[in-house]
């Protein structure tokens, strides 16, 4: 009896963790959103500027409206919560078939902060609000650009 109880409890905990994990690809109304890992674009003395890209691809055979991204995103690093700005590459409301739109999230963190976890809100075509979440890799924090003066 104990074995059955332990197996049931372990599978429930595993399922909950699997549902809450950070994902890299979302599909919303035939538009595939790929969340690329954050990387450092500018290394300052006290802080580093990070950028995470979002590519949105229309996978259907007809034009689709792109999901509306929130103006701000939150970034969690080292137990602190920071605000980030969300930028869209061009002002696009609809994507043609196989069309791609780019967006990115840009934020500044202290120089010794670990790789961040990013949460941003999105409003899909049905009017439902969702949260996109992805975690940074530990290798990303080691990729500091080399500056030559």
Buried (B, 14 or more C-beta within 10 A) or exposed (E): EEEEEEEEEEEEEEEEEEEEEEEEEBEBEBBBBEBBBBBBEEEEEEBBEBBBBBBBBBEEEEEBBBBBBBEEBBBBBEEEEBEBEBEBBEEBEEBEEEBBBBBBBBBBBEEEBBBBBBBBBBBBBEEEEEEBBBBBEEEBBEEEEEEEE
